[in-house]
Amino acid sequence: MTVSRERPVSEQQGRGGGERAAVQAPAAAGARVPDFFIVGHAKSGTTALHRMLDRHPGIHMPAKEPRFFAIKEIDLHGGRLSDQPGRRPRTLEGYMALFAGAREDQLIGEATPAYLRSPLAAARIAEVCPQARIIAILREPTSFLSSFHLQSLRGYNETQKDFRKAIELVEPRRQGRSIPPLSRSPWDLLYTDHVRYTEQLRRYHELFGREQVLVLIYDDLLRDNEGTVRQVVRFLGLDDTVAIAPARTRPSRDVRFGPLHRLVQLRRIALRSLPAAGALSRAAGALTPAPLRGKLRSSWRSVGFAPPAGADEEFTRELRRRFKPEVQVLSEYLGRDLVSLWGYDDVG
């Protein structure tokens, strides 16, 4: 998706998270939309939860992050856009095709961490799937943003390796300045907007009601992986006695070689821009045995990435002072003492 560098990033996302557009119900016989959504946040256990729920025989989940309801240029009415092979769906018909493999006796789930922060997603989901159940996972703000920054570097969306400087760039980027030239989703670089937790939850509570929204805390998932997943399964109305193998969260890693990393991104852009090259790359991937593909990915991770450097303790304290009011409001909103759990009670 091409994003104008001349408009403020906040405007590129669209406005009015509570506004609804008229949406036609799926007309195709047998077509289904999700029964539940994992809406985020990223780097907070969403991938692990997706993997574990997909192992439940009563659940069908496609590949993670279609991002359909968070993309501005989508078609919920029919006839304006078309879906392209190998890319995220832009039409409701293309989106529903992602779930074609579900059995009638299975619940359908979808996981896109961008939905929680998106000002558009909650209302769009409510129009198409008003009975859906919503699952959100929240993580202590400072560790979340540090981890998300590393993910942005790994995902070729960010180029500023210094976490402090990346945070300082939020306001210039909001105005469309200092955006990395290869960035595909510059709104993700408005880091501090991600931790407006109470505002984000209210969007879903207002549209779905609290009984349809389950808010998890990342610490609980780390402490009691199995128990948290059983809680989610019960929330979905399924058998929570089914044994589900745990899936652990993956630690963030830092980019080891910046120039090589950018070269790989340029290759990816070329493959997306040239249909023939993209088709050839996909064909080559299909012909490569799965074990070999796994070894190649593992080799690239070990060569291209390294464990993250130690945190800047002074800047961490600065951010925690900045985010303490949000944590206090969130604690009151959820009726849980996150100030103590996240260690904000000793932050001045």
N, C-alpha and C positions, 0 to 999 in steps of 0.2 A: 504494500500500500504506500503510495506516495504522499508525503506530508509537506505542505507548503512551509518554507522557512520564513515566509513574510508575515504570517499570522501568529498570534500568541498560541502557544501549545494548548492552553486551557480551552481555547475556542475550537480547536481542531477536534476535540472529543465530542462536541455537541453540548447542549445546555439542558438544564432542567431534568435532573434524575427522576423527578416524580411525574413528569408528563407522560401521557400515553398516546399512542397512535392507534387507530383502528386496525385490528389484525384479523384476517380471515382465518377461520379454523381450518386445519388440515383436511383436504377434501379426498385425498387418495385413499382407497379402500385399504384398511389394515395399517395405514401410516400411524406412527406413534412418536410422541415427543417424550422427553425425560420425565420420570416420576420424582426424581430428586437431583439436586445440584450441589457439588462441592464448589463453593464460590471463592474460596481463598482463605488466607493470604498465601502468596508464594513463600518458599523457604520456611514454612511453618508446619510441615508434615503432610501437605496435600498429596504429594506423589505417593508417599507410603500408604496413606489412607485409601487412595485410588486403587493401589495394587491389592490391598487386603480385601476391600469390598468386592473387587472383581473376582476374587477367589471364592466368593460365596455362591453356591449353586442357584440361589434365587435372584441373582443380580447380573445384569449385562451392562458393561461399560466399554465404550470405544476408546480409542487412543485419547490421551489427555490433551486438553487445551484447544478445542475447536475455536474458542473465542467468539463464536457467532454473535451472541447478544451484546458484546462489547465493541463490535466494529461499527463505525459510523456508516460506511457504505454497504448496507445490506438491504435485501428486498424481502419484506414480510407480506407483500401483497400479490406478487406474481407479475412477471412480464418485463421488469425493468433491468434486471441484471442476469448474468449467467454464471454458472459455476465452471471453474477451470480445473482439469485434472491435476492432482498433486498439490492443490492449494486449499486454504480454508474455505468452507462453503460461504457463499454470499446470498443464497436464496433459502427460504424455509424448506423447500422441497429437497435441496441439496443437503441441508442440515439433517432432515429426518432420515435421509438415506444412510447416515452414519450409524443408525440403530437398526438397520434391516436384519441384522443377525440375531436379534433378541427373540427368545421363545415367548409364547403367549403367557406362560406362567412365571416369567421373570420381570422384576422391576428394572427399569432403564435408569441409569445414572450418567451424569456428565460432570466433568471436573475442569474448571477454568479459573485459576486464581485471580485473573484480572476482573472477574465479575464483582468482587466485593468493592473494589475501588471505583469501578466504572460508574459514572453518573447516569448511564443509559441502561445498564443491564437489568437492574431490578424491575423496572417498569416493563421492559420488553419481555422478560421471563414471565411476569405476572399476566401479561396479555395472552401469551401462547400457552402457558402451563400454570393456571391460577391455583391448582391444587397441589403443586409441587412442594416438596419439602426441601428446605435450605440448610446447608451445613457450612458453618464458617469456623475457621481456626485462627486464633490470635496469638501472637508471640510478643514477648517484651520488645518494645519499639526499637531500642538502640541495637540490640543484637540482630533483630530482624533486618533493619536497614543496612547494617554492615554486611550481612550475608546476601541480601538482595543486590547490593552494589557489586559484590564479587560475581554474582550470577549474571548481572548486566554486562560485565566485562567479558565473561566467558561466552555470552550469547551475542557478542559483537554489537551490542546496542550502546555501550559506553566505551569511552576511550580514556577518561580521566581516572588514573589508577589511585590517586590520593583521595581517600574517603572524605576527608575534611573539605578539600577543594570541590569534590563532586557535590557535597551538600551546599557549599557556598554558591554553586552555579544554578541552584534551583530557580531563583527569581529571574536571572537573565534568560534561562531556558524557557521560563513561562512566557516570556515576551518574544520567543522565537530566536534568541541569540545563543551562541556557543553550543549549538547542537552538533554532535558528531556527524560528519557528512554521510556515513554509512548507516546511521541509525534508522531502524525500521519502525520503532515505536517510541518517539521522543517523550511522549506523555509519561512513560514509565520512569523517566529520569527526574520527574518532579517528586523526589524521594519523600520529602516530609508530608506530602499529601497522602501517602499510603497509610500513615498512622493516625488518621482521623477516624479512629475505630468507632466511636459512638455515633457519629454522623452516618457512617457506612451501614451500621447495624440498623439504625432507625429507618433507613430506606426500605429494608426488607421487612422489618416489623410492621411498618405502616401498610405495606402492600399484602403481606401474607399472614400477619398476626403472629404473635409470639409462639403459639402452639405449633406452627409449621417451621419454626427456625430453631436450630440447635447450634449453640455457640460453644465451641471447644477451646480449651487453653492448651497451647503447645507443650507446656510443662507436664500436663497430665498424660499426653500421648507418649512423651519420653519416659515418664515414671511407670506408667501402667499401659503398655501398648495393647495388650489383649483386652483389658477391661474397658478401655476407651472405645475400641472397635465394637465390642459387644453393646456398649451404650448406643452407638450409632445404629447398629443392626436392630435393636429394640425400637429406636426412634422411627425406623423405616417400617416397622410392623412385621419383621421377619424373624425366623427362628434364630435365636442368639446362642443356641447350644451347638451349632455347626462349628467344627474346628476350623480355624483359619490360621494359616501359617503367618507369623509376624513378618512385617517388612520394615526395616530400619530406615531412618532418615539418613540422607547422605550429607557429609560435611561439605561446606563450600571450599572451593580451591581457587587459587590465584593464577592469573595468566603469567606464564614463565617467560615467553618470548613475544613481545608486542608486535614487531614487524611480521613475524611468521603468522601470528594470529590474524592480523589484518589481511595478509595474503590469502588465507583460507576463506575469510569473509568475502573478498573480491571474487574468488572462485564461485562461492555460493550465489552471489548476485548475478554473475554471468550465467550460471545454470538456470536461475529463475527467469532471466531476461531472454534467453535463447531457448525456445521450446524444443528444438531438435537436440540441443545439448542436454537439456533436462531429461528428455525422454531416454537418451542414450545412457545417462548416469543412472536413472532408475532401472533400466534394463540390466545394466552391469551389476547393480546391487542385487537384483532378483536372482541373477545367475551365481552370485557369490554365496557359498554355503554359510548358513547362520553362524556356526562356530567360528569361522574365519572372520566374519563381519564383527563378531564380538571381540575377537583378539585385536583386530585393527583399531576398534574404538578404544579398547583398553590401552593399547600402545600409544595412541595419540594423547589420551588423558595423562599418561605418565610422562610423556615428553613435553607436551604443551603446557601443563599446569603443575603447580606446586602448592604445598600447604600455605595458607595465608600467613602474612607477617603478623606479629603481635599487635594488639589494639593500642591506639593512642589513648592512654588512660585519662589524660587531661581533657581531650575532646569528648571521650565517652561520658565523663562527669558533666561536661557542658551540655551535651545532648540530653542526658537524663534530667537535668534541671529544666531544660526546655520542654520535655515531654511529660513532666510530673503532673501538670494540671490535667492533661488528657487522661492519664492513668487514674487520677482521682475521680474524674467524672465517669469514666468507664466502670470503675469499681462500684460506684453508687448505682449506675444504670443496670449493671448485671447482678448487683447484690452479692458481690464477692470481693474480698480484700486482695486485690491485685497489687495494691501499693506495697504491702508486706511481701507477697509472693515474689514480686519482681525486684524487691530490694530498693524501693523508692522511699521508704520511710526514713532513711538516713540521708536523703538528698535535700540540700538546702534550697 
